[in-house]
Amino acid sequence: AIGESADNIIAESTTQSEDNLPPASDQMIKRISDADDSRVQLFRPKSLRNHKEYHQQLSQLRQQGLEPALHGGRRAMVRMLEAISMGAKVKPIAFLINDELSNVLVEAGLDTSKTPLYIAENQELLNEIRGQKLNSGDSILSLISFPIASELQELIANPPLLILEDVRNAENVGSILRTAFCLGIKSVVASSTAWASLCDTRAARCSLGTMYYHQFYKA
């Protein structure tokens, strides 16, 4: 399973506490008490990460055919889990949240026996991991393999099609996809430039999570 292999790749730390975990299967629910914990290196910005651990973990995930993107936002992540339950092509690798939101993803349907859920012991630690002040009520981060390309014939069979050609701004991409979703358009052809924007968490936030319901073809 992706989650099981990801938890092996994202190395175990010796500094963890198992107290006060959410009322769910705790097989892959882990507490984080140190910003330098090896398990959160893929969540850290370039200026703060341990580059050796980061590239080792990234390389191993890519060997499994996973191309990780870091997305976030409470509404977007909850909608993502809903989309996955409906068969969306999104592969969650791991989640990082604060203790305040520890039950949100489980209640939204996250299977913590398959996908690692890392819980920062407080908001200050999560801010330290990310190197910026985050909104405590919105602090849900997800490492996912997305977007995942569909065959063009799959999209043609589900018209109409939206074509994103060289749209560079991730926020614009997210807004366009949100509007398309509201109009019932779920098949999207994206140029390589627009495809890169789909990996950006700003697209997910601006789409309010609706982008996860779309099928994508990379032109």
Salt bridges, closest charged atoms under 4 A:
GLU12 OE1 - ARG39 NH1 3.61
ASP36 OD1 - ARG44 NH1 3.22
ASP37 OD2 - ARG39 NH2 2.78
GLU67 OE2 - ARG62 NH2 2.84
ASP99 OD1 - ARG31 NH2 2.76
ASP138 OD2 - ARG205 NH1 2.62
GLU154 OE2 - LYS89 NZ 3.48
ASP200 OD2 - ARG202 NH2 2.69
